[in-house]
Amino acid sequence: MLLASLANRPSPLLVIGDSLDDAGYLYHDLSRLLGEEAVLILPSGYKRAIKYGQPDPPSQILRTEALSAWQSASSPVKIVVTYPEALAEKVAPPQMLAEHTLRLSLNSPVDLTEVIKWLRNNNFSEVDYVYEPGHFAHRGSILDIFGYSHELPYRIDFFGDEIDSIRTFNIETQLSEEKLDSVSITANVAHDPNGTSLLKFIPSDTLIAVRDAAFTTARIREVASESLSTSTVIAEEGDTDAMSRVIDAEAFARDFNSFTQLSFTAAASSPDPSAVAIDFQCSPQGIYHKNFDIISDSFSRFLDDGYEIFILSDSDKQIERLKEIFADRGDKIKFSPVIPTLHEGFVDHLKKRCIFTDHQIFDRFHKYNLRSDRARSGKLALSLKELSAIEPGDYIVHVDHGVGKFAGLLRTNVNGHMQEMIKLVYAHDDIIFVSIHSLHKLAKYRGKEGVPPKINTLGTGAWNRVKERTKSKLKDIARDLIKLYAARKQEQGFGFSPDTYMQQELEASFIYEDTPDQLTATQAVKADMESQRPMDRLICGDVGFGKTEIAIRAAFKAAADSKQTAVLVPTTVLAYQHYHTFSKRLKDFPVRVEYLSRARSAKDTKQILADLADGKIDIIIGTHKLVGKSVKFKDLGLLVVDEEQKFGVAVKEKLKQLKTNVDTLTMSATPIPRTLQFSLMGARDLSAITTPPANRYPIVTNVSALSDDLITEAINFEMSRNGQVFVINNRIEGLNELESMIRRLVPDARIVVGHGQMPPEKLEKAIEDFANHDYDVLLATTIVESGIDMPNVNTIIINNAQNFGLSELHQLRGRVGRSSRKAFCYLSVPPHVPLAPVARRRLQAIESFSDLGSGIHIAMQDLDIRGAGNLLGAEQSGFIADLGYETYQKILREAVTELRTEEFADLDNDSVAEPEDFVADCVIESDMELLLPADYVPQESERISLYQELDSIERELDLQAFKTRLQDRFGKVPQVTLELLRIPRLRRLARKLGIEKVALKQSYMYTYFVDDSNKAYYQSPMFGRMLHYLQQHPRQCAIREKNGKRSFSFSNVTSVEQAVDILQQILDLNSI
């Protein structure tokens, strides 16, 4: 508050925190008080410490932005926040910054070639699309530039020698956002060897506010005394001159003392006895550990003493929750809500005000965001784009012909018009050309990573046989599921009563805020329990996303109606863990929780079984022992099954008998592919929890070469704070080698090894001992047990990270960072070995996003594939390998549709056969020039992905959006492309009319219909409309028949626009 009030000085105030996190929270609080425009942060330009030499372009943007603010007289910036490590790096001198900045404004005369020349001279790289700082792209009249002084890139549209428009654009979507009148583009001056100290850059009358001056100068001396890390030298990557960019620490200390300083501290006495001290009579917010008895007591005392209470929060929901908890407890506590929140609350004894934050009351981690986060998104967007782009040599699946190799986009001459085709090569060098209007039949082959598919031979029928075999197998699986669902619909179960006040109290006492998915899932489960039909719901969600909490609420609801709950888990470790979680959550409620497993003694087990049969136990948790003959329930009302796919066939059979009329809740951490969810939706009610809990600590992620330094530093640091470490190696062979390396480097670390080829009992024992903290390091292949929550493990080292898929890395990293501690993930790669471009991209994507949100789902295909195998049985994984994932999905959809319309038509009577049911697809052929010209979209891979996107568009709204995007990114849309954009509309209308194929050739349009065997079509209103049009236009229109196939011909059709008009007119007619 004090610093904010000092902000109205002529030049910005410099605020120095003790570390990046301290500076981040100061930046957060000051920008909340003064507005985001008024506060900037000057971070270090490197990831990790500067001695590792890993430059971080998004942080360099923030540095340049802060320096430019000091130079600009019109800048709204009032405060710049920094910290010792950032101050230790040199900055560009003012004169040099000005020389390397280009200013552009609307309607001013500018030569485009001169601008491009300036960019090249200033080390900007020319690329196809701009994703990172230091990039520029030139397409026709459009120039995209990502400079170092703004978090977003600029799109500049030239009209001759003038600038027509300047816009910022979103890196992920590549679409324009905000219009601007003028911009400054700064080159990367962060690494200039002639740099100077920040204290030489800022005006001499700048006021410096510092938390601890002695610590700041000492820390800068420490950074200056370090030498370049050996792993950077070995890897020969990154900035090997990094240490030359560190300032002279002694000169800094001298300059620092010449500035006016303001020391702000929470300490009672000033560190400098000669300084003037001002005591604000404030004390920090108390620590309540979400204990509402203490909170209520403390708040009531403040109110009695005449204090006013303000509670700060970022969400209205949290404020409501607090009010409800106070009301439920009967506390009369009045407070005023304030949105948004600061980092830490305090009590002002002079003004008699309590300023409290909700995250401290609920003991939750509070996160700050820096503006560089938007610049980082480019790395992920680019990586995902490159991973999904089609390159020559890639495997492609054609729905009708099978797996072939992509050999490029070719231009051919058809009746004097230029067209583009895709060339595919099959076995024996057979070639087929695919029209750009049939790209919806192609998909990039995706199977297990690193396993190439078998290329098909054309004309043998083998491909169709595989498709048929897959479809019949899928029909068998789906048929069983649909039958099961139909049988369950008929059965009567127990309808639980509505929520009691104790249920509400239990839910309010949950320490985290429910995520939207969690809330929806809880409501769905309770609604299922209250209905008369037995529940069968599957809840999918990553570990730590809050599935167990939903099970606890359901079990408590069952107990409220005196019904017992059985929780079945696959391993002893999980049984024990769930027992702890359930007991802890329900300790204040009249519910008895017990668990059964190999770990319990015979005496205990006997007693538990007797109590269970007498109804003295409300919730029993156990392994497969629970379905044994000796286990008898008094009144079982709810069955919770965790990780069902891990149980054997025998257990599953016994489960089926238990399940018939008992409410069942199944939980799985294996994500179930979205497409499978939809196609099997009828078979099981499904709730997917995809949003991670808010305010988790982001996991610090680093990619570096495997070195002794890395292992020693990571393990010693974790052990020094009493934590544990996962070390992952993707092959069993390398485990012993790694184990001896760790023993040599960290002799006092207690190491346990776990992998899939160990006997199950031994493996379970190893995991259990590790969970009980008998060991410090778990060395494993992939984390052997995905369901286990180990909050004490906060460092993970993944060796040979380049061999893992993006989603595997994401899941492995998600095993740490589950407590209120900062977590670390080290992705190590072998030194001196060049990485494949795809692997490098993957690692950069995972590194640049330390807290992955929704963007990652795009890349989750390899997990989807594993999920499909788990859900539908191992044999299906084989089919996915043969067909590729996309084709497999298409066949699955067809199989379910056929079942629903043929065998189970009575189950859903609400689907009436639409005309589209007569034809599944419509083929378009043409000799017109319909394409994206190479001078409009120069890159072949981009043209392919645009053709693919266009060819799969179904809705008019999406078509308009596609056209707008084209115009935004590439400029005015040429005529041949406008015609191409009408093809999806033509296909849609043709399908509605039951047309199988449309040919636009030599100024004629031919429409081909289904063969005579489909009598329903020829009696339908759609064919009636065609006949009606024929009667009205006998000169233009004729009917033809050849080999039992009927077709119409329409003359004088010279454009797609005319063809669309004709079909639209037919559709608007009445049937005859």
N, C-alpha and C positions, 0 to 999 in steps of 0.2 A: 504493500500500500504506500509505504514511504517512497520507494523507488518510483512508483507510478506517478506520485505527486511531484517528483523532481524532473518529470519528463519535458516540461516546457522550457528547455534551454535552447540557445541558438544552434548548437551542434549536438548530435546524439550522445546520450549518456552511455558509458561502457560498463557493463555489469559482468563481474567475473565469478563464476561458481567454482566448486571444488572439482567437479568431474562432469562428464557428458550428461549423466543422469541428473545431476544437480542443476546444470545449466538448462537441460530440457524442461525440468519442472518450473524453473524460474521463467523460462520463455512461455510456458503454458499459462502460468498465473498472470504474467504481465500482459500477454496478448488478450487474455480474458478481460482484464481491467481497462486496457487502452484501445483494444481493437487490433485485429491481425495486421493491418497496414502499418501500425506504428512501431512494431517490434520485429527485429530480425535476430537470427542466431548465426554466429560464426563458428562452425564446427571444424574439426580436423579434416583435411582433405584425403585422409586415408582410412581404410577399414582396419580395425584393430590398431595396434601401436604402429607408429611410423617406421620402426625398425624392421617390420615385415614387408615394407615396400609394396603395399597393395592399394593403389589409388582408387578413390571412390567418386566417380563423376557426379552423382547427385549431390554429394556433400560439397564438391567444388563449386557447384552452382550457388549454393547457399553462401559460400565464402565470397564469391565474386559479387553476389547481390548485395551483401553487407558493405563491401568496399565501395561499390558504385553509389550506395546511399550516402556515404560520407562526402563523395565528390559532387553530388547533385544538389544544387541550391533549392530545387523545388521538391525534394524528396519528403514524403510524410513521415519518415522514420524518426522516432524519438529515442529509442533504446536499442543497443546491440548487446546481446548476451553471448558470453564465450567462457572458456575454461582453460587451464594451464596447457594441456596437450595441443590445443588449437593455437594458443599464443606462441608456442614453441616453433611453429612453422612460419617461414618467411612469407610475406605477401608482396605483390607486384608494386613497385613505386607508382605514385599518382600519375606521373607523366606517361609511364608505360601503359597504364590502364587506359588512358585517354587515346593513346596511339592505336591500341588494339580494339577499339570500339567503333562500330559502324552504326550511324543513325539513319533510319529511313522513315519517311512520312508520306501520307496520302497525297496524291496529285502533284508530287514534286518530280521534276525530270530526273530520271535515273536510267543508266544504261545497264541492262540485265547482264551483259557479258562482263562489264566492269565489276559488278557485284560478285559474280561467280569467280572472277580472277582474285578479288580480295579474299574470298572464302578459302580458295586454294592456298594463297600465300600465307594465310593464318592457320594452316594445318587442319582445316576442316576436311573430312573425308566425304567423297561423293558416293552415295549409296542409292539403292532402288527406293527404299522407304526409310523415313527418319524415325529412329526409335531411341537413340541415345544422344547425349550432349556431344557436340563436335561433328554431327552429321549434317549433310544437306542433300537434297534431291531436286532434280530439275525435270519437269514434264511439261513440254509445250510452253504455255504462258505462265505456268505455276512454279514457284520456287518455295520449297519447304526448308526451313533452317532451324536447327536446335542449337542455340547459343549457350553461353555459360552464365547468363545473368537473369534467366527466368526459368521457372520450373516446368513450363510447357513450351513446345516448339511453335514457331510462327509459320503461317501459310501466306505467301505474298503473291497476289495475282497481278501480273503486268498487262497493261494495254498499250502496246507500242513502247514508247520511252517513258511512260508514266506509270505510277503505282495505282491500280484500280481499287484494290482492297487489301487490308491486312487483318488476319484473324489468328487467334491461337487455335491449336487443334489438339484433340485428345489422342494420346499416343496409342492406346489400345485399339480404339475404333478407327483411328485416322480421320475422324470427322471434325469439322470446324466447331468452335465453341463461341468465343467472344470477339466482337469486332473492335479494332483499335485504330487510333488516328496516327500514332507514330510508335516506333520501337527502337531500342538500342540492342545491338547484337555484339556480345563481347566474346573474344577468342579465349582459349584456355591459357591464362597467364599465371596460373597457380604454380607451375613448375619452372618458372623462369629462374635461371641461376643468379641473376642480379637482384634477387628479391631483398626485401628489407624487413625489419621488425615492425609489427603493427603499431608500436608506440611511435615510430618515426613517421608513420602514414597519417595518424590522426592529428587534429589540431592540438597545439600545446595547452590550450585552456580547457580541454575535455575533462569532465569530472569522471573519476573511476570509482565505482562502487565495488568493493571486493569482500568476499566472505572471510578469507584468511590470507593476508598479504604474504606472510612468512611461508605458508604452505605453497602458495602460487610460485614464488621464486625458487623454492627448494625443488618443486616438481619439475620446473623448466630445466634446472641444472641436471636433474636426474635424466631427463629425456636427452639432453645434449651430450651426456657422458656415454650413452649407449652406442653400440656398433650394430651394423646391419646383421640381421638374423642369418644364421648359417643355412637354414632351410631355403631362404630367398636366394642365397648365393648358389646353393646346389641346384635349385629348380631353374635358375637362369630365367625366371619370369618376373614380371612386375617391374617396379622402378628400382633399379640397383643403385641409383644415385640418391635415394631418398634421404640419407643422412646429411647430404650437402645442403639440404633445404631447411636445416634446423638453424635457428638464430644463435648468436653469441650470448650465452646465459649471463655472463658478467655485465656486458653492456646493457642487457635488458634490466638487470637489477638496478643499475645506476639510473637509467632513464625512468624507471618505474617510480623511484622516489621523488622525481622532479614534478610529478603530477599531483593535483589536489585529490586526496583519497577519502572515501567514506567507507568505514568498515561496518558491515551489518552482521550481527551474530545473535544467537539465542543465549549465549553465555551471560552470566550476571555481571561479570566485570570486563572491562576493556583490555585487550591484549597489550595495548600501548598506554602506559600510565600518563604520558604527556598529552594524550589526545582528549578532546572534549567528549564526554559520554552523555548520551541522552537515553533515559530509561522510559520505555513506553508503557510499562506496567502491564505487560501481556503475558499470559502463560499458554503453553500448547494444549491442544485438546487432549482430554484424558484417554487412556487406553481401556476400552470396555470389553474387548473380545466377544462382541455380540451377546453379552449376557444382559438380558433386559431387566433383570432385577437391579443390577448395579446402575444401568442406564437410567431407569425410572427414578431410582433413589437420588442419583447425582443431578438429574434435570430438575427434579422437584425442589432440591435444596437451592439451586440457582434461582428458580422462580420465586421461592420464598424470600430470597435475599434481594429481590427486586431487579434481577437481571432479565434481559430480553433474549429469547433464543431464536437464532436463524439457522435453518438447516439447508446446506448447499448440495445440489445434486444435478446430474446431467439428464436425469429422466423423471418425468412426471410419475411414472409407474412406481418408482422407488419411494417417492414422497407419499403416494397413496398407501403403499405397503406399510410404511412407518405409522401412518395415521391408524390403519386397521389394527396393527399389532398393539398400539397404545390403547385403542378402543376395546379390543378383545380382552386386554388385561385389566380394563377398568381404570387405567391411569388418566388423570386429568392434567395432561401436559399440553400447553399451548405453545406452538412454534410457528414462525413465518418461513414458508419455503422460498428458496432463491435458486434460480436456474441461470447460468451453469455453475459448475463447482470449481473450487480451487484445489490445490494439491493437499494442503494441510489446514486443519481448523485451529482456532485459537480463542482465548477468552480475553476481552479487553476490559480490565478492571476499572479504568478511568470512566469509560462511557457505559459501563455495566452492560456489555453485550457479549453473548456467546455466539461465535461464528463456527458452526460445526459442519463437518462433511459427512455425507452418508456412507462413503466407502470406508471411512475410519470406523464409523459405528458398526458396519457389517463386516469389518475386517477383510475388505477386498482390496486386491491390487489395483492401483490407479495408474493408467497409462497416459503418456503424453505422445502427441504426434508432431513430427516436424514436416515442413512443407516439402522436403525432398521425397516423401513417400510417393507422390504422384510421378516424379521423374523416374523412380525405380520401377514403376509398373511396366515401363517400356521393355525392360529386359525379359520379363515373363511373357509379355505379349509376343515379342519377337521369337522367343524360344518356342512357344506353342505354335506360332505360325510356321516356323521352319520345320517343326516336327510333323506338322500335318500337310505341308506342301508336297506336291507330287513332282519328283525329280526323275530324269531319264534313268532307267535301270531299276526303278521301284517296281514292286509286284502289285498288279492291279487285278481285281476280280470283276469279270463281266458276268452279269446274272445269267446270260444265255450260253456263254462259251467257257467260263471257268477262269482259272488263274493264268495270267500272261505277264509279260514284262512291258513296261511303258517305254516307248522309243521316241517320244517327242510329239510336238504339235506341228503338223505339216500344212502347207498352203497348196491347194490344188485348184485347177481350172475346171469348172463345171458349166458347160454351155456358154463359155465366154465370161463367166462371173467367177471372181475369186472366193474360195471357201476355205475354212480351216477344219482339219480332221485330226483325230488322235490316232496314232499308230501303235498297235499292240502286237508283240511278237510271242508266238506260242511254240510248243515243242516242234522239232524238225524245221525251225525257222519259218513256220507258217505265219502269215501276216493277216490281220484284219484292220480295216479303217473304221473308226467309230465317228459318226457325225456329232457335231457339238450339240445337236438337239436330243442326243440319246445318252448324255453324260449321267443322267439319273440312274442308268443301268450299271455304272461303274463305281467302284469303291476302292480306296487304297487298302491293300491286304493288311489286316492286323490280326496276328495270332500271338503266340507266346514270343516274348522278345528273344532275338538271337537265333530263332529256329526258322530257316527259310522254307517256304511252302514248295509243294511239288507242282511243276508247270504242267498244265493240261495239254492234251493232244486234241486238235480240232477234228470234229466229224466222227468220233468213236462212240458217243453216247455215254461215256464214263461219267462225265460231269453231271448229266441229268440223273443218272442212277444214284450218285451220292446225294443229290438234292432230294430225290424221292425217298431214299432210305432215312435221311435226317427227318424229313417231314413226317413219315409214318411213326418214327420213334417219338418225336415231339408230340404227335397226336396222342400216343399212348400215355405219355406223362400228363399232358393237359387233360386228357379224358378222365384219368383217375382223380386229378385235383378237382375237376368240375363236379364229378359224381360225389366226391366227399363233401363238397360245398352244398350240393343239392340235398344230401342226406342230413347235413347239419341244420339246414333251413327248416326241416320238418321236426327236428327234435325239440324237446322241452328241457330247459335248464332251470337254474334258480335265479330269480330276479332280486338282486340286492337292493336294500333300501337307499334312499338319497343320503347325501353327506351329512354326518353329524357335526356338532360344533368342534369335537375333538379332531376330526379330519381336517377342518379348516386351520386349527391350531398347528397341527403337524405340518401342513403345507406352508404356513406362514413362517415356521421356524427354519425353513430351508435356507442355508447360509448364502446360497447364490441366488441371483435373479433368474427366474425361469427363462430359457430362450423361447422364442415364439414356437419353434417346433416341439419343444418339451411340453409347453402349455397345451398345444393342439393334441399331442399324443395322450397326455393325462386325461383331457376331457373325453377323448375317444374311448379310452380304456374304461373310464367310469360309466360312460353311456352304454357300452357293451355289457358291463357287469349288471347294470340296472335293468337291461332288457331280459325278456324271458328266454331268448335264444342263447345257447352256449357260446361264449366268446372264443374265437380263435384268431388272435391278433399277433402279427409279427412286428417287432420293433427293431429297425436297423439303425446303427449309428456308430461312429468311431468310439474307441475307448475314451472314457472321460467326458463324453458328451451328455451324460446324465440319464442313461437308461436305468441304472440301478434305482435311482430316486423314484422313477415311475413304478417300478416293481414294489418298492417299499410302500408307496401310497396305496397301490392296489391290495397288497397283503393286509394293510391296516384296515382298509374298507371291508375286506372279508372278515377280519377278526371282529369288527364292530357288529357283524351279524352272527357272531359265534361260529363262524366257519373256519376250518383249518386251511393253511396254505403250505404247499410243498414246493421248495425251490431246488431244482435239479441242476447240478453243474458238472462239467466234465472232469475236473481234477480236485485233489485234496486241497491244494493251495488256494484255488478259487473258493472252495467251500468255506475255508477258514476266513478268507478275506471278506466274503459276503456276510458271514456270521458277525464279524466285527462291525461292518458297515450297518447292517440291520440293527444290531444291538445298540450301537451308539445313537442312531437316529430315533430309536423307539424307547430309549431308557426312561423317559419321563411319562410313559404311557403304560396302562395295565395290560401289557402283552408279553408273553413268554416266547423267547427265540432260542432254538437249540440247533446243533449240527451233528451230522453223522458222517464219519469217514474212517478210513483205516487208522487214522491217528488216535481215535478214541479207544479207551480200554474196553474189554469185554463187559466189565461191570457197568461202566457208564452207558454202553450201548443198550444193555438189557433194561436198565432203568428208563432210558429215554423212550425205548419202544413201548414199555408199559404205560408211561405217561401219555404217549401219543395216542394209544388205543383208548385211554380214559378221557381224552379231550383236554388234558392239562396243558398241552403245548399248542400254541396258536400258529407258530411258524417254524417249520423244520427245513433245514438246509442240508443238502447232502449230495454225494456222488451217486453213481448208478445203483448203490446199495438201497436207495429209496424205493426202487421198483422191485426189490426182492420179495420173496414169499413171506418173510417174517414181519414185514412192515404192514401194520393195520392202522387205518385212520378211523377216528370216531365219526367225523363229518367233513370230508374234504370238499372245499368249495372253490379253490383256485390252485392251478398248477403253473408254476413259472419255470420255463426251460431256458437255460443260458447256453449259447453256442451249440445249438441242436446238431449242427453238421458234424460235430466232433464225436458224437455217440455212435456206437456200433449198431448193426442191424437188429440184434436181439433186443437191445434196450429200446430201440425205436418201436419194435412190434409191441412190447409191453406197454409202452407209452400210449400207443393207439387205443389199447383196451381201456386204459385209465381215462383217456381224453373224451370219450364219446359225449358225456353230458356234463363234464366239469369245465368251468371257464379256464381257458388256457392262454397264457401269455408267453410268447417265445421271443428271446432277445438274441441279436446277432451283431458281432462287430465287423463281420465281413460285409462290405457294402454290396447290396444287391443291385445289379444294373437297373437303371431307370426303365429301360425298355422292357425288361423282364417283369418289373413291377407292374407295368401297365397291362401286359398281355396276360399275366396270371392273376391280375387284380381280383377277378371274380372268385378265385380259389381261396384267397386268404385276405383278411383285412390287414392292410399294411400301413405302418406309420414310420416314415423315415426322418431321422434327426440329423440334419446336415449342417446346422449352424453351431460352430464351436461356442463354448461359454464366453461371455464378454470379459474383457479385462484380464485375460490370461497374460502372463509375462511373455513377451516375444522371445523366441529362442535365438540366442546369438549363434549365427551359422558361419563357418569359415571353410573355404576350400584351400588345402595346401598339401605340399608333398609330405609323404610319411617320413618323419625324422625322429631322432632320439629326443630332440628339444620338445617336439610336440607331445609325445607320449609322457615325458617326465613332467612337463608343465601342467598338462591337463589333469593327470591322475593326482599329482601332488596337491594341486589347488583344491580339487574336489574332496580329497581326504582331509585337508586342513580344515574344512568346514563340516567334517563328519558325514560327508555324503558318499554316494556310491557311483560306480561308472559301468556303463555297458561298452564293450568293445565288440564290434561286429565284423566278421570276415565272411565273404560269401562262399568260401570253400572249406570243407572240413580239413583238407590236407594242410592248409596254412596255419591252423590253430596252434599246433605245438610250437612252431617257429615264433609266432606272436607271443605265446605264453613265456617262452624263455627270454624274449626281448624285454617284456614287461618286468619279469623277475630280475633281470640284470639292471634295468634302469630304476625300478622302484622296489628295492628289496623288501620293504616292510608291507607291501600290498598283499592282501590275502586274495588269491585268485581261484575262481571255480570255472570249469569249462562245461558248456552244455551244447549238444547238437542232436539232430533228429535220429542219428543212427545208434544212440545210446539206448540201453534197455529203458522202457518207459518209467519204471520205478526209480531208477537211478537218476534219470533226468528230472523227474518230479522232485526228488529229494534235493537235487542241486538248486533248483529254482526256489524251493521252500526255504532252504538254508540261506540263500541269497536274500530272499524277502525278509528273513528274520535278522538280517545284518550280521550273519556269521562270516560273510566275505565282503571285500571292498570292490572287487572287479568281477563282472560276469563276462566271460569270453564265449561268444556263441556264433552260430552261423547266421540265421536271421532270428530275431527274438522269438524264442521257441514258443512262448505262450503269449498270444496277443491280448488275451482278456485281462491280464494281470495289471493292476494299478500299483506302481511302486513310486510313491511321492518322494522317496529319499534319493532316487537316482536322478541326478540332474546334469550329468555329462554323458554324451554318447560319442564314441569315435567309430566312424564307419570306414573300414579299410577297403581299398579298391572301389571307391564310390562310383567310379565310372562304369562299373558293370551292373549297377542297379537301375531299374526303371524309375521314372519321375515319381510315380505314386508310391513305389516301395520306399524311396527315400523319404517321402512325405510321411508315410506311416511309421517308419523307424524313428524319424525325428520326433514324432508325436508321442513316443514312449517317455520322453523327458519333459520337464517343464510343467509338471502337474501339481506344483505346490507354490508357495509364495516366494520361492527363491529364483534367482536368475539362472537360466539353464543354458548349456553350451552344446553345440553339435559340430563336431569336426569331421569334414568329409576329406579323407586323405586319398591322394592319388600317387602312383609310383613316380619317383623322381626320374628325370632323363628320358621319359617315354612320352612321345607326343600323343595327345588325346584325339580320338575321332571327333569331327566337328559336332555330331549329334550329342555325344557324351558331354563335350565341353558346354554346349548350350544348356543341356539339362542341369548340369551342376551350377551354371550361372543363374538359371531361373530359380533354383531352390535356395541359392545363397542370397539372392537379392530380395527374396520375400521371406522375412524371418517369421511373420505370422500369416500363414496362408489362409485366405478366406475362400471365396467362391471361385475365384479364377482358376484354381487348381483342378476343379472338376472336369474341365475340358480335357485334361491330360490323363484322366483316370482310367483310360481304356484297358490297360493291362490288368488293372484290378478288377474292372468289370468282367473281364474274361475269366479271371480266377473265380469271381463271385458266381458267374453263370455255371461254371463247372461244379462248384460246391452245391448250388441250389438244385441243379438238374441231374447230378450224378457225373461220375468221372468220364463215362463214355461220351458225354456231350462235349467234353474238352477236345476229344478227338475230332468230332465233327467240326468244331470251331476251327481247329487247325487246318482241316481240309478246305473249308468254305471261306474262311475269313470271317471276322466278327460281323461286318455290316450285312453280308449276304445271309448269314445265319439268322440275324434279327429279322430280315425280310421274310425268310421261310417260317420262322416262329410266328410272325404276325399272320401269314397266310394260313398256317395250320390252325391257329386259334379261331380265325374268322370262319374257315370251312367247318370246323366242329360246331361252332355256334349256329351257323345257318343250316347245316345238314342234320347232325345228330341231336343237338340240344335246342332245336328251334323253339320248343315249348318253354324253355327256361327263360328266354327273354323274348316275349312276344311283341315288345315295343319296337323292334327294328323291322321296318317295312322295306322291301326291296326297292331301292332307288334305281333310276336309270343307269347310274354309274356302275351298278353291279353287273351290267351286261359286258362292259369292257374294263379290265383292270388297268390297261395302259393304252396310250394312243401314240403311234409312231409318226413322226413328222419328217417328210423328205422335201427337199427344195433345191432348185438350181439358181436361186437368187443370191445376191451378195449380202449375207447376214453375218456380221462378225464384229469383233472389237479390233479396229485397225492397229497395226503395230506401232504407228506413230502416235496413237492415242494412249494405249497401254503398252509400253515398250517391253516389259518383262514377260517372258513366256509363262513362268510358273504362276504369275499373278493373273494372266489371262485365263489359264486353266481353272484356277480357283474361282474366278468370277463366272466363267462359263458354268462350272459345277453348281455354284450357288444359284445362278439364274435358272438353270434347268430343273432345280428342285423346288422352285417357288410355286406355291399353290394358290395363295390368296392375293387379291388385287392390291390390298393395302401394302403387302410385302413388296410387290412389284414397284409400286410408287416410291417406297422407301429406298429400294435398290437404285432406282433412277436418280433420286436426290443424292445418294452417296456417290454415285459415279460422277455426277456433275461437280460435287464438292471437291473430290479428290483429283479429277483429271481435266476439269474444264468442260466447255460446251459439248454436249453429246452429239456425235456425227449421225447423219441420216441412216447409214447402214446399221448403226448400233440401235437407233430408235426402232427400226424394223425388227431387229433381233429381239428387242424387249417385248415385242407383241407375240412372240412364239408361245410363252407359257399361257397367255390368255387364249390363244387359238387352241392349244391342247386341251385346256380346261373345258372350253365350249364343246369341242369335238367329243370329249369323253361323256359329257352330259347327254349328247345326242346319240350316244351308242356307236360312235365311229371308231374303228380300230386303227385306221391309218389315213393321214392326209398327205397328198403329194401336190406340191406347187411347182409345176414344170411347164415351160414354154407358154406362159400366159394362161394356163389352165389350172383349175383346182380339181383334184380327184379325191372323193371321199369313199373309203372302203368300209363295208359293214361286216358284222359277224356272219358265219356261214348259216346255211338253211336250217341246220340242226337246232339252232336256238329260236324256236318258234315264238317263245314269249316275247322276244324283242320285236319281231315283225308284227305282233298284235298290239304293241305298246303305243301309248300316245306320242312317244318321241319319234318313232318311225312315221306315224301319222302326220306329224308336222313336216317331215322331209317331203312326203308325198304332196302335202298341201302347197309347199313352196314350188315343187316341180310343176304342178298344175298352173300356178300363177305366172311362172316364168318359163314357158315351153321353149323359147328361142335360146335362152342362155343356158338351159339346164337339160341334161339327158341322163337316162338310166342305162346302165350296162350290166351284163352278167357274164361271168367267165368261171368255169370249173366250180359251179355251185356258189360262187361269191358274188354278191351284188356290189356295184359302186355307182356313184353319181359323178358326172363331170360338169363343171361350171366354166364357161368361157370368159375371156377378157378379165382374168384375175391377175393383175400385174404387181400387186404388193400384198404383204401380209395384212396390212390395214384393211384392204378390200375383203380379203378372206375372212377376217374377224367380223367385219360388218355383215357379210352374208350369213354366217353361222348365228350371229346374234339375232338377225331378222327371223331366221327359221325358229329359233328358240322362243321368240316372242309371239309366234303364230299360234292359232288354235289348232288342235289336232282334228283330222277329218275322220 
